[in-house]
Amino acid sequence: MSTGDSRRSPFSTKATKTTATDDQKSGAKKPAAARSGSAGKLLDRPPSAKGGRTPARPQTAGKGGKGRRPVTPVRVSQGRNWGPIVLFAGAGVVALLIIVIAAIPVLKKANEGTWQERVAGIEGLINYWESNAPWVNQREHQSGVLQYETNPPAGGNHNGAWQNCMGDVYTEPIAKEHAVHSLEHGAVWVTYRPDLPADQVEMLASKVRDRSYVMMSPYPGLDVPISLQAWGYQLKVDSADDARIDTFINALRQNATIEPGAVCSRGITESSDTPFDLGDGMGQ
């Protein structure tokens, strides 16, 4: 700072002036950094608590100078833990698939219409209700051997005891008088000619086993390989792989009943081609 410079730093003190005067008297040259200039100009430093000068404040470059750019903090990005995310996403997909799969049969059945409409679409089906067969309205309990207009029978008077029809697969003939009572309760009775090949018999059995309101037995004297009966309905086919068999069972089991709510359990489980003449002992 020159002697004639009238500007004074607000931090200058009396001690500072004295120092500057002594320097001038001694004729010593000031360091280049202390000279006036547009760049690198230092501010006068206020005295420290001990009487010395405090460190100079950092100052950006003046006109024409280049300042130091501020340092941008570096963010450290932690990777995501994808394990739980993938696990939960997978569980969600599985749950959705289960819901969709469970809904398919319901939606399919809803789109198929009523059971009467599904039955009407079965080719070759005999609907005895439409033909006004008198026996479809006959449902008296009678003992002994009875005569029926159709073979096998698909309704009419019957014995007071019904044949168990909880997915039962009988390997010997059963009494038609008990079987008709089961039809009254809403069962589907699958019959087949005794000479039907074993693989065909097993295919039929797989459609019957463990299904309530369905039963199966051989039927001597049958005019076709396979015949299905529900109360008032009958279907005769040549092969166990005929798709109409499943349609008939699904549409008519429990629907073709004329005694809604009647059970198919607690019936006769023995095989016999003649009725047990229990009369009304099991009457229902």
C-alpha positions in Angstrom: 0.0 0.0 0.0 1.5 3.4 -1.0 1.9 6.3 1.4 -0.3 8.6 -0.6 -3.2 6.1 -0.7 -6.0 7.6 1.3 -7.9 4.3 1.6 -7.6 2.5 4.8 -8.8 -1.0 5.6 -11.5 -1.0 8.2 -9.4 -3.6 10.0 -6.3 -1.3 10.1 -5.1 -0.2 13.6 -2.6 2.2 14.9 0.0 -0.5 15.1 -0.5 -1.2 11.4 0.2 2.4 10.5 3.4 2.5 12.5 4.6 -0.6 10.8 3.9 0.8 7.4 5.7 4.1 8.2 8.8 2.3 9.4 8.9 0.3 6.2 8.7 3.5 4.2 11.6 5.0 6.2 13.8 2.1 5.7 13.3 2.3 2.0 12.4 -1.4 1.7 10.3 -2.5 -1.2 7.0 -4.2 -0.6 6.5 -7.7 -1.8 4.8 -8.0 -5.1 1.7 -9.5 -3.5 1.2 -6.4 -1.5 1.2 -4.1 -4.5 -2.0 -2.8 -5.9 -3.3 -4.7 -8.9 -6.4 -6.0 -10.4 -5.6 -9.7 -9.7 -4.3 -11.3 -6.5 -5.0 -8.2 -4.4 -4.7 -9.0 -0.7 -6.9 -7.4 1.9 -5.4 -5.8 4.9 -5.6 -8.3 7.7 -6.9 -7.3 11.1 -4.6 -8.0 14.1 -4.9 -11.2 15.9 -5.6 -11.5 19.5 -1.8 -11.7 20.1 -1.1 -8.5 18.2 -0.2 -10.3 14.9 -2.1 -10.4 11.7 -4.9 -12.9 11.1 -4.7 -15.2 8.1 -6.0 -13.6 4.9 -9.5 -14.4 3.9 -9.9 -16.4 0.7 -10.8 -14.2 -2.2 -11.9 -15.0 -5.6 -10.0 -13.8 -8.5 -10.5 -10.2 -9.6 -11.2 -9.0 -13.1 -9.6 -11.2 -15.6 -8.7 -13.9 -13.1 -9.9 -17.5 -13.0 -11.6 -18.7 -9.8 -11.6 -22.3 -8.6 -14.8 -24.1 -9.3 -16.7 -25.4 -6.2 -16.2 -29.1 -5.6 -19.4 -31.1 -6.1 -19.9 -33.8 -3.5 -19.8 -37.3 -4.9 -22.8 -39.4 -4.0 -22.2 -43.0 -3.4 -25.2 -45.0 -4.7 -26.0 -48.2 -2.9 -27.3 -51.0 -5.0 -30.9 -52.3 -4.5 -31.4 -55.6 -2.7 -33.2 -57.4 -5.5 -33.7 -60.7 -3.7 -36.8 -59.7 -1.7 -38.2 -57.7 -4.6 -38.0 -60.7 -7.0 -39.4 -63.0 -4.3 -42.5 -60.8 -3.6 -43.1 -60.2 -7.3 -42.9 -63.9 -8.0 -45.4 -64.7 -5.2 -47.8 -62.1 -6.6 -47.6 -63.7 -10.0 -48.3 -67.1 -8.6 -51.2 -65.8 -6.5 -52.7 -64.2 -9.6 -52.3 -67.4 -11.7 -54.1 -69.4 -8.9 -57.0 -66.9 -9.0 -57.2 -67.0 -12.8 -57.1 -70.8 -12.9 -59.8 -71.1 -10.2 -62.0 -68.7 -12.1 -61.8 -70.4 -15.5 -64.3 -73.3 -14.7 -66.7 -70.8 -13.2 -66.5 -68.4 -16.2 -66.7 -71.4 -18.6 -69.8 -72.7 -16.9 -71.4 -69.3 -16.9 -70.8 -68.9 -20.6 -72.3 -72.4 -21.3 -75.7 -71.2 -20.2 -78.2 -73.2 -18.0 -78.0 -76.9 -17.6 -81.1 -77.3 -19.7 -79.4 -75.5 -22.6 -76.3 -77.6 -22.2 -78.4 -80.8 -22.3 -80.2 -79.6 -25.3 -76.9 -79.3 -27.1 -76.0 -83.0 -26.6 -76.4 -84.8 -29.9 -78.3 -88.1 -29.7 -79.7 -87.3 -26.2 -83.2 -88.7 -25.5 -85.3 -86.3 -23.5 -88.3 -88.3 -22.1 -89.8 -85.1 -20.6 -90.2 -83.6 -24.1 -91.9 -86.8 -25.3 -94.3 -86.7 -22.4 -93.5 -90.2 -21.3 -96.0 -91.0 -18.5 -93.5 -92.8 -16.3 -91.3 -89.7 -15.7 -94.0 -88.6 -13.2 -94.3 -91.9 -11.5 -92.3 -92.2 -8.3 -94.1 -94.6 -6.0 -92.1 -97.0 -3.8 -92.8 -100.6 -4.7 -91.3 -103.9 -3.6 -90.1 -106.8 -5.7 -89.0 -106.9 -9.3 -90.5 -104.1 -11.5 -90.9 -103.7 -15.2 -89.7 -100.6 -17.1 -90.4 -99.3 -20.5 -86.8 -98.3 -21.3 -83.7 -100.5 -20.9 -81.9 -99.4 -18.8 -84.7 -97.5 -17.0 -84.4 -93.7 -16.7 -87.2 -93.2 -14.1 -90.4 -94.5 -12.8 -91.6 -96.4 -9.7 -88.8 -97.9 -7.7 -87.9 -99.8 -4.5 -87.8 -97.9 -1.2 -84.0 -98.4 -0.9 -81.6 -96.5 -3.2 -78.2 -97.6 -4.4 -75.2 -95.7 -3.0 -74.2 -93.2 -5.6 -71.2 -91.3 -4.2 -68.8 -92.1 -7.0 -69.3 -95.9 -6.6 -67.9 -98.2 -9.3 -69.7 -101.5 -9.1 -68.1 -104.4 -10.8 -71.2 -106.6 -10.7 -74.8 -105.7 -11.9 -77.0 -103.9 -9.4 -80.8 -104.0 -9.1 -82.4 -101.5 -11.4 -85.2 -100.9 -8.8 -82.5 -99.4 -6.4 -80.7 -97.6 -9.2 -83.9 -95.8 -10.3 -84.4 -94.6 -6.8 -80.9 -93.1 -7.0 -81.9 -91.3 -10.2 -84.8 -89.8 -8.3 -82.2 -88.3 -5.9 -80.3 -86.7 -8.8 -77.7 -89.4 -9.6 -76.3 -90.2 -13.1 -76.1 -93.9 -13.7 -73.4 -95.1 -16.1 -74.0 -98.6 -17.4 -71.9 -100.7 -19.8 -72.1 -104.0 -21.6 -70.1 -106.7 -19.7 -67.9 -107.4 -22.8 -66.6 -103.8 -22.9 -62.8 -103.9 -23.1 -61.0 -103.4 -19.8 -59.3 -100.2 -20.9 -62.7 -98.7 -21.8 -64.2 -99.8 -18.5 -61.3 -98.1 -16.7 -61.8 -94.9 -18.7 -65.4 -94.8 -17.6 -64.5 -95.5 -14.0 -62.1 -92.5 -14.0 -65.1 -90.3 -14.8 -67.1 -91.7 -11.9 -64.7 -92.3 -9.0 -64.9 -89.9 -6.1 -67.7 -87.9 -7.6 -70.9 -87.5 -5.7 -74.2 -88.3 -7.4 -72.6 -90.6 -9.9 -72.4 -94.4 -10.0 -71.4 -97.1 -12.5 -72.2 -100.8 -13.1 -72.2 -103.4 -15.8 -75.7 -104.1 -17.4 -76.3 -107.4 -19.1 -78.4 -107.3 -22.3 -77.4 -103.7 -23.1 -78.0 -103.0 -26.8 -75.0 -100.6 -27.1 -71.5 -100.5 -25.4 -72.4 -97.7 -23.0 -75.6 -96.1 -21.8 -76.0 -93.1 -19.4 -79.2 -92.4 -17.4 -80.5 -89.5 -15.4 -84.2 -89.1 -14.4 -86.0 -88.4 -17.7 -82.8 -88.4 -19.8 -80.7 -91.1 -21.6 -77.6 -91.1 -23.8 -76.2 -94.2 -25.6 -72.6 -94.1 -27.0 -70.1 -96.6 -28.5 -66.9 -95.5 -26.8 -65.7 -94.4 -23.4 -63.7 -91.5 -25.0 -66.9 -89.9 -26.4 -66.9 -86.3 -25.2 -70.7 -86.3 -24.7 -70.2 -88.5 -21.6 -68.6 -85.8 -19.6 -71.1 -83.2 -20.9 -74.0 -85.5 -19.8 -72.6 -86.1 -16.3 -71.6 -82.5 -15.7 -75.0 -81.1 -16.8 -77.3 -83.6 -15.2 -75.9 -84.8 -11.9 -78.0 -83.2 -9.1 -79.9 -81.2 -11.7 -82.2 -83.9 -13.1 -83.5 -84.7 -9.7 -87.2 -84.7 -8.9 -86.4 -84.8 -5.2 -84.0 -81.8 -4.5 -81.8 -82.1 -1.4 -82.1 -86.0 -1.3 -78.8 -87.7 -0.4 -76.8 -90.2 -2.4 -75.0 -91.6 0.6 -76.2 -94.2 3.1 -77.6 -96.3 0.3 -77.1 -100.0 -0.6 -73.5 -100.8 -1.4 -74.0 -104.5 -2.3 -74.3 -105.7 -5.9 -77.3 -107.7 -6.8 -79.4 -108.0 -10.0 -82.6 -108.3 -7.9 -83.9 -105.8 -5.3 -83.4 -106.5 -1.6 -87.2 -105.9 -1.0 -86.6 -103.5 1.8 -89.8 -101.8 0.9 -90.1 -98.4 2.4 -87.5 -99.1 5.1 -85.2 -96.5 3.6 -88.1 -94.5 2.1 -87.0 -91.0 0.9 
